[in-house]
Amino acid sequence: MSSSKNIIQTEAKEQLIVFMRRMYMNETNKIEYKLEFTSDTDIEKEVIAFLNYKEGGFVYIGIDKDGDVVGVDNVDDCMLKIKDRLKNNISPSALGLFDISQEYCCGVKIIKITIASEMKKPYYKTKYGMTSKGCFIRVGTAAEPMSQTLIEKQFARRVRNSIGEITSSRQELTF
């Protein structure tokens, strides 16, 4: 009787651990999971969505949608490919607004991309420009295409801020 009670307790503990891990490892408005990184992974879309979001966010590679950690093979190679794609395929330049690092989780290596948010919005896929095919924003747990109205609104805010920072070469003006 005692051994079956121990088995039940052990199974209950394991189920509780899985439940608690999944409860804390769900995707959120600031966290995106990708099972793997391949040439088909639209990593630019996810990073652009966080760049255009008010708070930035994190993309983890090597974790599935349920929060199960599977890890990443050849982490260094993946990190270099990610850096190159983000550097070359996002406009305006997002260099300095993201960081790519290796972390250990559940005994395996994963990749963490940390994305900041700043005022040069909207960010977009260079090949599509400032259109709904190129501009995305984080809405809940999804990267959604931005409407043309929102793109124009963010661009107007960016232009207004940058024009205000321009100093005149002629400082001694009289009216």
C-alpha positions as CSV (number, residue, x, y, z in Angstrom):
1,M,0.0,0.0,0.0
2,S,2.8,2.4,0.9
3,S,4.6,1.9,-2.4
4,S,1.5,2.6,-4.5
5,K,0.9,5.7,-2.4
6,N,4.4,6.9,-3.1
7,I,3.9,6.3,-6.8
8,I,0.7,8.4,-6.8
9,Q,2.4,11.1,-4.8
10,T,5.4,11.1,-7.2
11,E,3.1,11.3,-10.2
12,A,1.1,14.1,-8.6
13,K,4.3,16.1,-8.0
14,E,5.5,15.6,-11.6
15,Q,2.1,16.7,-12.9
16,L,2.2,19.8,-10.6
17,I,5.7,20.7,-11.8
18,V,4.6,20.4,-15.5
19,F,1.5,22.5,-14.7
20,M,3.5,25.2,-12.9
21,R,6.2,25.3,-15.6
22,R,3.6,25.7,-18.3
23,M,1.7,28.3,-16.3
24,Y,4.9,30.4,-16.1
25,M,6.2,29.5,-19.6
26,N,3.3,30.6,-21.7
27,E,3.7,33.1,-24.6
28,T,2.6,36.6,-23.6
29,N,2.5,40.1,-25.1
30,K,6.2,40.3,-24.3
31,I,7.4,36.7,-25.0
32,E,7.4,34.7,-28.2
33,Y,8.6,31.1,-28.5
34,K,10.0,29.5,-31.6
35,L,10.6,25.8,-31.7
36,E,13.6,26.2,-34.1
37,F,15.4,28.6,-36.3
38,T,15.4,27.7,-40.0
39,S,15.6,29.7,-43.3
40,D,11.7,29.6,-43.2
41,T,11.5,31.1,-39.8
42,D,10.1,34.7,-40.1
43,I,12.3,36.0,-37.3
44,E,12.2,39.5,-38.8
45,K,8.4,39.7,-38.4
46,E,8.6,38.8,-34.7
47,V,11.4,41.3,-34.0
48,I,9.7,44.1,-36.0
49,A,6.5,43.5,-34.0
50,F,8.3,43.9,-30.7
51,L,10.3,47.0,-32.0
52,N,6.9,48.6,-32.9
53,Y,5.3,47.5,-29.6
54,K,5.4,50.0,-26.7
55,E,7.6,47.8,-24.5
56,G,9.8,45.6,-26.7
57,G,10.0,41.9,-25.7
58,F,11.8,38.6,-26.0
59,V,12.0,35.8,-28.6
60,Y,13.2,32.4,-27.3
61,I,14.3,29.8,-29.8
62,G,14.3,26.2,-28.7
63,I,11.0,26.3,-26.8
64,D,7.7,25.1,-28.4
65,K,4.4,26.9,-28.2
66,D,3.4,24.9,-25.1
67,G,6.5,26.1,-23.2
68,D,8.4,22.8,-23.5
69,V,12.1,23.3,-23.8
70,V,13.7,21.3,-26.7
71,G,17.0,23.2,-27.1
72,V,18.9,24.4,-30.2
73,D,21.7,22.6,-32.0
74,N,24.7,24.7,-33.2
75,V,23.8,27.8,-31.2
76,D,26.7,30.0,-32.4
77,D,25.8,29.4,-36.1
78,C,22.1,30.2,-35.4
79,M,23.0,33.4,-33.5
80,L,25.2,34.7,-36.3
81,K,22.5,33.9,-38.9
82,I,19.8,35.7,-36.8
83,K,22.1,38.7,-36.4
84,D,22.7,39.0,-40.1
85,R,19.1,38.7,-41.0
86,L,18.0,41.3,-38.4
87,K,20.8,43.6,-39.5
88,N,20.1,43.3,-43.2
89,N,16.3,42.9,-43.4
90,I,14.9,45.5,-41.0
91,S,14.7,49.3,-41.6
92,P,15.4,51.7,-40.2
93,S,18.5,50.0,-38.7
94,A,17.7,48.2,-35.4
95,L,21.3,47.7,-34.5
96,G,21.7,48.5,-30.8
97,L,18.0,47.7,-30.1
98,F,18.4,43.9,-29.9
99,D,20.7,41.5,-28.2
100,I,21.1,37.8,-29.0
101,S,22.3,35.5,-26.2
102,Q,22.7,31.9,-25.3
103,E,21.0,30.6,-22.2
104,Y,20.6,27.3,-20.5
105,C,17.1,26.0,-19.6
106,C,16.3,22.5,-18.4
107,G,19.8,21.4,-19.2
108,V,19.8,22.4,-22.9
109,K,21.0,25.5,-24.8
110,I,18.4,28.0,-26.1
111,I,18.7,31.3,-27.8
112,K,17.2,34.5,-26.3
113,I,16.6,37.6,-28.4
114,T,16.0,40.7,-26.3
115,I,14.3,43.5,-28.2
116,A,14.0,47.1,-27.0
117,S,11.5,49.7,-28.2
118,E,12.3,53.2,-29.2
119,M,11.0,56.2,-31.1
120,K,12.1,55.5,-34.7
121,K,8.9,53.6,-35.4
122,P,7.6,52.2,-37.6
123,Y,10.2,49.4,-38.2
124,Y,9.6,47.3,-41.3
125,K,10.9,44.6,-43.5
126,T,13.2,46.4,-45.9
127,K,11.9,44.5,-49.0
128,Y,8.2,45.5,-48.3
129,G,8.7,49.0,-47.0
130,M,6.2,50.8,-44.8
131,T,3.2,48.7,-45.8
132,S,1.1,46.2,-44.0
133,K,3.3,43.4,-45.6
134,G,6.3,45.0,-44.0
135,C,5.1,46.5,-40.7
136,F,4.0,44.4,-37.7
137,I,3.0,45.1,-34.1
138,R,2.6,42.8,-31.1
139,V,-1.0,42.3,-30.2
140,G,-1.4,39.8,-27.3
141,T,0.6,36.8,-28.3
142,A,0.6,37.5,-32.1
143,A,2.6,39.7,-34.5
144,E,-0.2,41.4,-36.5
145,P,0.2,43.5,-39.7
146,M,-0.1,47.2,-39.0
147,S,-2.9,49.2,-40.7
148,Q,-1.8,51.9,-43.1
149,T,-3.3,54.5,-40.7
150,L,-1.2,53.2,-37.8
151,I,2.0,53.1,-40.0
152,E,1.4,56.8,-41.0
153,K,0.6,57.8,-37.4
154,Q,3.9,56.3,-36.1
155,F,5.9,57.7,-39.0
156,A,4.4,61.2,-38.4
157,R,5.4,60.9,-34.7
158,R,9.0,59.9,-35.8
159,V,9.3,62.8,-38.2
160,R,8.0,65.3,-35.7
161,N,10.5,64.1,-33.1
162,S,13.4,64.2,-35.5
163,I,12.6,67.6,-37.0
164,G,12.5,69.0,-33.5
165,E,16.0,67.9,-32.9
166,I,17.5,69.6,-35.9
167,T,19.5,72.7,-35.0
168,S,19.7,75.6,-37.4
169,S,23.1,76.6,-38.8
170,R,21.9,80.2,-38.4
171,Q,21.4,80.7,-34.7
172,E,21.2,84.5,-34.8
173,L,17.8,84.9,-36.4
174,T,15.7,88.0,-35.9
175,F,12.0,88.5,-36.7
